[in-house]
């Protein structure tokens, strides 16, 4: 066993709910199992149609479940479910406030509380330090490009490193 804890950073470039005959569906479940002082930084952007391509998602079925375990104990569970007219749902203040893209960011690691202080969030975002080792952020933006502009400094602040080249604007 190594004296150094493991770190995983997952930065997909974004899940596009693209317009296929005005419908989009995504149902998935993510499970992460951490041991000891391992750290995971998970980033999952979701874009509700590419504005520059003229895409509009009218009928959406989105189910996204996350489960994070540390030493076999469940430490985080989250589920997002959006069904129906994506544009109408995202216009609602309690859901998206007019956003066309959103992201979930989770940092699970022993220094999550210390790293939380490095993050400067835009007004359309929120953070919750669930425990000293668990930080959850949600970001909303008008489109995928604006979301990426918000995410890059967040990822760099939480990871302490530059984002991968494919993330550069």
C-alpha positions as CSV (number, residue, x, y, z in Angstrom):
1,X,0.0,0.0,0.0
2,X,1.3,3.5,-0.9
3,X,1.9,6.2,1.6
4,X,0.3,8.7,-0.8
5,X,-3.5,8.8,-1.1
6,X,-5.0,8.4,-4.6
7,X,-6.6,11.2,-6.5
8,X,-9.2,10.9,-9.3
9,X,-10.3,13.9,-11.3
10,X,-13.1,13.4,-13.9
11,X,-13.7,16.3,-16.2
12,X,-15.9,15.3,-19.1
13,X,-16.4,18.0,-21.7
14,X,-20.1,18.0,-21.2
15,X,-23.2,15.9,-21.8
16,X,-25.3,17.4,-24.6
17,X,-29.0,16.8,-24.5
18,X,-29.0,17.2,-28.2
19,X,-32.2,17.6,-30.3
20,X,-33.1,14.3,-31.8
21,X,-36.5,15.0,-33.4
22,X,-37.0,17.4,-30.5
23,X,-36.4,14.7,-27.8
24,X,-33.4,13.9,-25.6
25,X,-33.1,11.1,-22.9
26,X,-30.3,10.3,-20.5
27,X,-30.6,7.9,-17.6
28,X,-27.4,7.0,-15.8
29,X,-25.9,6.1,-12.4
30,X,-22.5,6.9,-11.1
31,X,-20.9,5.0,-8.2
32,X,-17.5,6.0,-6.8
33,X,-15.8,3.9,-4.1
34,X,-13.0,5.6,-2.2
35,X,-10.8,4.2,0.5
36,X,-8.8,5.9,3.2
37,X,-7.7,9.5,2.2
38,X,-8.4,9.1,-1.5
39,X,-9.7,12.2,-3.2
40,X,-12.2,12.5,-6.1
41,X,-13.1,15.6,-8.0
42,X,-16.1,14.9,-10.2
43,X,-17.5,17.4,-12.7
44,X,-20.6,16.7,-14.8
45,X,-21.9,19.5,-17.1
46,X,-25.2,19.0,-18.9
47,X,-26.1,21.2,-21.9
48,X,-29.8,21.5,-23.0
49,X,-29.2,22.0,-26.7
50,X,-26.4,23.8,-28.5
51,X,-27.6,27.4,-29.0
52,X,-25.1,28.1,-31.8
53,X,-26.5,25.1,-33.7
54,X,-30.1,26.2,-33.2
55,X,-30.9,23.1,-31.1
56,X,-33.9,23.2,-28.8
57,X,-34.7,20.3,-26.5
58,X,-38.5,20.2,-26.1
59,X,-39.0,16.7,-24.7
60,X,-36.5,15.7,-22.0
61,X,-36.1,12.6,-19.8
62,X,-33.0,13.1,-17.6
63,X,-32.3,10.9,-14.6
64,X,-28.8,11.2,-13.1
65,X,-27.9,9.4,-9.8
66,X,-24.6,9.7,-7.9
67,X,-23.5,7.5,-5.0
68,X,-20.2,8.1,-3.3
69,X,-18.8,5.6,-0.8
70,X,-15.8,5.9,1.5
71,X,-14.5,2.8,3.1
72,X,-17.8,1.0,2.0
73,X,-20.0,3.6,3.8
74,X,-22.3,5.8,1.7
75,X,-21.2,9.4,2.2
76,X,-23.1,11.1,-0.6
77,X,-26.2,10.4,-2.6
78,X,-27.8,12.6,-5.2
79,X,-30.5,12.2,-7.8
80,X,-31.7,14.7,-10.5
81,X,-34.8,14.0,-12.5
82,X,-36.2,16.3,-15.2
83,X,-39.0,15.0,-17.3
84,X,-41.0,17.1,-19.8
85,X,-40.4,20.3,-21.8
86,X,-36.8,21.1,-21.1
87,X,-37.2,24.8,-22.0
88,X,-40.2,25.2,-19.7
89,X,-38.6,23.3,-16.8
90,X,-35.3,25.3,-17.0
91,X,-37.3,28.6,-17.0
92,X,-38.7,27.8,-13.6
93,X,-36.8,29.8,-10.8
94,X,-36.6,26.7,-8.5
95,X,-35.1,24.6,-11.3
96,X,-33.0,26.6,-13.7
97,X,-34.0,30.3,-13.7
98,X,-33.7,30.4,-17.5
99,X,-30.4,28.5,-17.8
100,X,-29.6,26.4,-20.8
101,X,-26.8,24.5,-19.1
102,X,-25.9,23.2,-15.6
103,X,-23.1,21.4,-13.9
104,X,-22.6,19.4,-10.7
105,X,-19.2,19.5,-9.1
106,X,-18.3,17.2,-6.2
107,X,-15.0,17.2,-4.3
108,X,-14.6,14.3,-1.9
109,X,-11.3,14.4,0.0
110,X,-9.7,15.3,3.3
111,X,-9.0,18.9,2.3
112,X,-12.4,19.7,0.8
113,X,-13.2,22.4,3.4
114,X,-9.8,24.1,2.8
115,X,-10.3,24.0,-1.0
116,X,-13.8,25.4,-0.7
117,X,-12.4,28.8,0.3
118,X,-10.5,29.0,-3.0
119,X,-13.7,29.0,-5.1
120,X,-15.3,32.2,-6.3
121,X,-18.8,31.3,-7.6
122,X,-21.0,33.3,-9.9
123,X,-24.4,34.5,-8.7
124,X,-26.1,31.6,-10.5
125,X,-24.3,29.0,-8.5
126,X,-24.3,27.5,-5.1
127,X,-22.1,25.5,-2.8
128,X,-22.6,23.2,0.2
129,X,-19.9,22.0,2.4
130,X,-21.7,18.8,3.4
131,X,-18.9,17.6,5.7
132,X,-15.2,18.7,6.1
133,X,-14.3,16.2,3.4
134,X,-17.3,16.7,1.0
135,X,-18.0,19.8,-1.1
136,X,-20.9,20.0,-3.6
137,X,-21.4,22.8,-6.1
138,X,-24.1,23.4,-8.7
139,X,-23.7,25.9,-11.5
140,X,-26.2,27.3,-14.0
141,X,-25.4,29.2,-17.1
142,X,-27.2,30.5,-20.2
143,X,-25.4,28.0,-22.5
144,X,-22.5,25.5,-22.7
145,X,-19.9,28.2,-23.5
146,X,-20.9,30.3,-20.5
147,X,-20.9,27.2,-18.3
148,X,-17.4,26.3,-19.4
149,X,-16.3,29.9,-18.6
150,X,-17.6,29.4,-15.1
151,X,-16.3,25.9,-14.6
152,X,-12.7,26.4,-15.6
153,X,-11.7,28.6,-12.7
154,X,-13.8,26.4,-10.3
155,X,-12.0,23.2,-11.5
156,X,-8.6,24.9,-11.3
157,X,-9.3,26.2,-7.8
158,X,-10.4,22.8,-6.5
159,X,-7.8,20.7,-8.3
160,X,-4.8,23.1,-7.9
161,X,-3.9,22.5,-11.5
162,X,-4.8,23.7,-15.0
163,X,-7.7,22.1,-16.7
164,X,-7.0,19.6,-19.5
165,X,-6.3,21.0,-22.9
166,X,-9.6,19.9,-24.3
167,X,-11.3,22.2,-21.8
168,X,-9.5,25.3,-22.9
169,X,-11.7,28.0,-24.5
